[in-house]
Amino acid sequence: MTNKKQFLDLEDERFGLFMSNNSFDLDIALGRNFLETDNPQEVLIYRVNLLETKTHSLYNQAKPKDKKYMSPVRIKCVVNVESSKQEYYANNPGGVTRDDTGPITINVYLKELEEKNIDINRGDIIEYNLSGEKNRYYEVDNANIVPDTSDKTIGGFKNFYRKISGVPVKSDVISLIQN
């Protein structure tokens, strides 16, 4: 019979001074549990269907009326909607005004995106209903595709979330999603 010695792998655990994979996974699980139980915020993401969207042959861009969207995917995240802004249609001061919310920012766990098998890109649509009275729609203008910055880590150990921002969209885009 062999004598097995029990020991603490000091290099792996580092006396708790730094983050280990186990403590990182625990922090992520606790944060996601908080989003599901105590702060249940979620949005719907409408991905642009690139296969069905008609794009311009030279510029490879699409007008809002030519875009097609996939079925929405519900994701849990931390949502921040900035204060409302009054803007003028066609950038014509003194013309017809448009009241809407300010931009939206969502912070979503990378694990959530991986489990839902979704990647959020510029041009996708975020649907959010803060008041319970009206769905609001935002077009992603910063998808934070490269999250490798230290502000998106736990103690500089590993990335764990993406910070995605969007701007309110006009009613012509909303009608395309609803049809």
N, C-alpha and C positions, 0 to 999 in steps of 0.2 A: 504494500500500500504506500502510495506516494504522499509525502507531507506537503500539502498546499499551503502556502503562506498568503494570508490576506494582507493586502496593502492598498494604500491610497495612491493612485497615479498622480503625483504632484504636478507633472507637466500638463496633464489633461485638465485637472481641476484648478490648478494655480492658486490654491488656498482661498478661493472665492474672491480674489482681488480683481480678476477679470472675468469676462463672460465666457461660459463654456457652451457647447452645443445644447446640452440638456437645459441649462438655465435660459438660453435664448428661446428654445422651443416652449418652455413653460411660460415665459413672458408673452409670447405670441398667443398661446392658448388662452391665457387670462385676458388679454386685450380683446380677442375675438369673442370670448364669453361675455365680456362687458357690453360689446356691441349688440349681442343677441338678447341680453336680459335687461340691463339697466338703461341702455341708451340705444334703443332699436331704430336706427336711421338706415334707410335704404333708398336706392334710386333704381330706375330702369335705364338700361343702356341700349340704345338702338344703333347697331353697327351698320355702316354703309355697306351695301351688297355690291362689291366691285364687279362681280360678273354680270349683273343686270343693269348697272348704272351706265347711262350713255355719256361718253366723254368726248370732248372736242379732239379731233384727229391730230391737230398740231400741238395744242397745249396740254392735252390729257387732263383737263379739268371739266367739271360738270356744273351746270346751272342747278339751282335747287329743284326745279320742276323735273329734271332728268334723273335725280337721285332715287335709288331704291334702297329700302332698309330691310334688314333681317328682323326676325321676331325679337322682342326685347328680352334682356337677361336682367334679373333682379340681383343686385349686389348690396351687401351690407358695407357701410362706410361711415366716416365722420363727415358731415356736411356743414358748410358755412356759406350762407347767402349774404352778400353785402347789401348795404342799404340801397333803397330805390334811387333811381336817377331819372331825371326828366330829360328826354332827348327830343330833338326835332327830326321829323321825317325829311329825308333828302338833305340833311345838314343845312337846312334853311332856317336860321334864327328868325323868330317872329312868325314862322309858319305853324303848321299843325304839330302839336306836341304828342309825344308817346310816353306814357308812364309805364315803367316796368321795374322789376327788381334789378339789383346790381348783378355783377358776375357771381358765379358759383365756384366753389372750390370743394373737391371731395378728396379725402384721404382714404385710400383703400389698401388693405393688406395684400401683399404679393401672393400669399397663400390662398386668399379668396379668389383672386383672378385665376390662379392655377387650377383650383378645384372646379370653377365654373367654365374652365377652358375658354377664356375670353381675354382679348387684349384690346385695350381702348386706344383709339388713334384719333388724330386730328380730323375733325369733320363729323365724328360720331355725335349722336344726340343723347343728352342726359335729360330724363324726365324726373321731376321732383315735385312733391306736393307738401309744402310745409304746413299750411293752414288747414288742410283737409277740405278746402273749398274749391281749389282750382289747381289743375296740373300746370306746371310751368316747364318750359323746354329751353335747353341751353345747348349750344354747339361747342364741342371741345375745341379750344384754341391752343391749349398746351397740354399734351398728353404725357409729358414727363417720361418719354421713352427710355432715357438713360438715367436711371435712379441712383447711379453710383456716386452719391455725394454723402458726406458724413452726417448731414442733418437728417438723413433718412435711415439711420442705423440706431442700434441700441448700444450705447457706449463705444461707438466706433468699431463694433464687432462685425455685423452683417446688415445688409439692407433688409428692410421688412415692409416698406410701404411705398406707394406712389402718390404724389400730390398732383391731381388733375384739375385743370380750370376750364371754365366755359363761359360764354357770353349768351345773354338772352337772344332767342331767335324770333323772327317775325312770324306772323300768322301763315304766310305762304308755305313755310317749312312744316309747320304743325299740321296743316291739312294733308300733306303728303304722308305723314306718319299715321294719321288717323284713318286713312283710306286703305 
